[in-house]
């Protein structure tokens, strides 16, 4: 199984600032990585796929990077609606696996 | 637009069974793979199972093999998850999610999600 490790578990950032979230795979997954955002009481929403491609309707302030085993999700100019939990997910190997999530909270 | 609606959740006794359904609309259901993903209360996301567009190929999270079975009825645009020998640790919100891949064997990422249905395993 490909283990996905996200860091930090919680990230406190002020609105308008930049947030960088990390995701590490236990083995190479090329660029087969997606990021999701989940707000309280809601279903997850796809943000990024193929490590760096924004999904339809996702604002340009969200960007993804990395390949192999190290990945990042960067959000610039944080808006109030961006404070949520973010998950990475690999689709290179079975079983598909998620990271444990990073909670992005208002500082 | 894509719409996924799960149903079938509720309270189940340990050792019991439950079948979840996911009604799909707004896309050509028979051409897309589908997944089940669950989330225990206050916890993260856990992938459960995948079924190919034609129902002839599937994958499961290793620890669930033999207890959970994913199936689909393309004539009814509906996905199912049969859960047997349920345990307290199976308590979770169960989401169905559409796979990105069109007419493809490989499961990819999840581009649309339902609202989820809560299964509580408790006596």
Interface residues (C-beta under 8 A of the other chain):
Chain A: X1 X32 X34 X36 X38 X43 X44 X45 X46 X49 X55 X87 X89 X91 X94 X95 X96 X97 X98 X99 X100 X101
Chain B: X35 X37 X44 X45 X46 X47 X50 X59 X60 X61 X62 X95 X100 X106 X107 X108 X109 X110 X111 X112 X113 X114 X115 X116
